[in-house]
Amino acid sequence: PSYGKTYPDLKLPDQSGKVVQLSSFKGKILIVEPIGMNCPDCQAFNGANSAGIGPFQNCQPQRDLSSLEQYLGQHGISLDDPRIVFVELLLYSPSMKAPTIQEAQAWTRHFRLGGANRVVLVGSDSLINQASYDMIPGFQLVDRNFVLSSDCTGHNPKHDLARHLIPRLQN
């Protein structure tokens, strides 16, 4: 994905095996989280530090990092907002390969994901490369026109979550 350009129109299965095409959400705001299932930050962003949830497959989550849902809530934003679709893009399984549907189902159950505007997509072997690896952890914001409007991914993100992505969600 390139900032200011149309987002790649991925067509991938969700955790139930149903194929989902990202462009089917055009007209909504997408928050895309590229995920490495053994990434400590990805685990924390999904609630591994929350009481009653804990880490997935014994991966130690990044300490003192709240879930995205909690963080957005502090800014008056809810992932239950019908204008927003939250897309978890599972790129890497714990074994650093493309995840299986079964691993995606386990991730979804563990972190209690689901709902009308929350999608867990299962990445494919074709997405395993340095560019996808470098997007983890973080979030991308895709606007209603299906254009990448904020890129807060990787260890050196182009944009800041609080100063760039959050204000675009509040508008």
C-alpha positions in Angstrom: 0.0 0.0 0.0 1.2 3.5 -0.9 0.1 6.6 1.0 -2.4 8.7 -1.0 -3.0 5.9 -3.5 -5.8 3.4 -3.9 -5.5 0.6 -1.4 -4.7 -2.9 -2.8 -7.9 -4.7 -3.4 -7.1 -7.9 -1.5 -9.3 -10.9 -1.9 -8.8 -13.3 1.0 -10.7 -15.7 3.1 -11.9 -14.7 6.5 -11.6 -16.9 9.6 -14.7 -18.9 8.5 -13.3 -19.5 5.0 -15.6 -17.0 3.3 -13.8 -15.0 0.6 -13.9 -11.3 1.3 -12.8 -8.6 -1.2 -11.7 -5.4 0.6 -13.2 -3.1 -2.0 -16.6 -4.4 -0.9 -16.2 -2.0 2.0 -15.7 1.1 -0.2 -17.8 3.9 1.3 -16.7 2.9 4.8 -13.6 3.9 6.7 -11.2 0.9 7.1 -8.7 0.5 9.9 -6.4 -2.3 8.7 -4.0 -3.9 11.2 -1.3 -6.1 9.5 -0.6 -8.8 12.1 2.2 -11.2 12.9 0.5 -13.5 15.3 3.7 -13.8 17.5 4.3 -10.0 17.5 4.2 -8.7 21.1 2.6 -5.4 20.0 0.0 -7.1 17.8 -0.9 -9.2 20.8 -1.2 -6.2 23.0 -3.2 -4.2 20.5 -5.7 -7.1 20.4 -6.1 -7.1 24.2 -3.6 -9.6 25.5 -2.9 -7.3 28.4 -6.6 -7.2 29.3 -7.9 -9.1 32.3 -9.4 -12.4 31.2 -7.7 -12.6 27.8 -3.9 -12.9 28.1 -1.4 -13.8 25.4 -2.1 -16.0 22.4 0.0 -19.2 22.3 2.3 -18.0 25.1 3.7 -15.0 23.2 4.5 -12.3 25.8 2.6 -9.1 24.8 4.2 -5.7 24.9 3.8 -4.5 28.4 1.8 -1.4 29.2 0.3 -1.3 25.8 -3.5 -1.2 25.7 -5.8 -2.6 23.0 -6.7 -0.6 20.0 -10.3 -0.6 21.2 -9.3 0.9 24.6 -7.0 3.4 23.0 -9.6 4.6 20.5 -12.2 4.8 23.3 -10.0 7.3 25.1 -10.4 9.5 22.0 -14.2 9.0 21.8 -14.0 6.5 18.9 -15.7 3.1 19.0 -15.0 0.2 16.7 -18.7 -0.4 16.9 -19.3 2.7 14.8 -21.1 1.5 11.7 -19.0 3.9 9.5 -15.9 2.0 10.5 -14.7 -1.5 9.5 -11.8 -2.9 11.4 -9.8 -5.4 9.3 -7.3 -7.7 11.0 -5.0 -8.9 8.3 -3.3 -12.0 9.6 0.0 -12.1 7.6 2.2 -14.4 9.7 1.3 -17.4 11.8 3.3 -18.1 15.0 5.6 -20.2 12.8 6.2 -17.2 10.5 4.3 -18.7 7.6 1.0 -17.8 6.1 -1.7 -18.6 8.7 -4.2 -21.3 8.3 -8.0 -20.9 8.6 -7.7 -22.9 11.9 -5.1 -20.6 13.3 -7.2 -17.6 12.3 -10.2 -19.2 14.1 -8.1 -19.8 17.2 -6.9 -16.1 17.1 -10.5 -14.9 16.6 -11.8 -17.0 19.5 -8.9 -16.1 21.8 -9.3 -12.3 21.4 -13.1 -12.5 21.2 -13.2 -10.9 17.8 -16.2 -10.6 15.6 -19.1 -8.5 14.9 -20.7 -6.9 11.8 -17.9 -4.4 11.2 -14.9 -6.5 12.3 -13.2 -8.8 9.8 -10.3 -11.2 10.3 -8.6 -12.0 7.0 -6.2 -14.9 6.4 -3.1 -13.9 4.5 -1.6 -16.1 1.8 1.9 -17.3 0.9 2.0 -14.5 -1.8 1.9 -11.9 1.1 5.0 -13.3 2.8 7.8 -10.9 2.0 9.9 -8.2 3.4 7.4 -5.5 2.6 4.6 -7.2 4.5 6.9 -8.0 7.4 8.0 -4.4 7.6 4.3 -3.3 8.1 4.1 -5.0 11.4 3.0 -3.7 13.9 0.6 -0.9 13.3 -2.4 0.4 11.6 -3.5 1.9 8.2 -6.5 4.0 7.6 -8.3 3.6 4.3 -10.8 6.4 3.6 -14.3 6.1 2.1 -12.8 6.4 -1.4 -10.5 3.4 -0.8 -7.4 5.5 -0.6 -4.7 5.0 2.1 -4.9 8.2 4.1 -2.8 7.3 7.1 0.1 4.8 7.5 1.1 4.1 11.1 2.7 0.7 10.4 6.1 -0.7 11.1 8.8 0.2 13.5 9.4 3.5 11.8 5.9 4.6 10.8 5.3 7.3 8.3 2.6 8.8 10.4 1.8 9.0 14.1 -1.3 7.2 15.4 -2.4 10.0 17.8 -1.6 12.9 15.6 -2.4 11.6 12.1 -4.7 8.5 12.2 -7.0 9.4 15.1 -7.9 12.9 13.9 -9.0 11.4 10.5 -11.3 9.1 12.4 -12.8 11.9 14.4 -13.8 13.8 11.3 
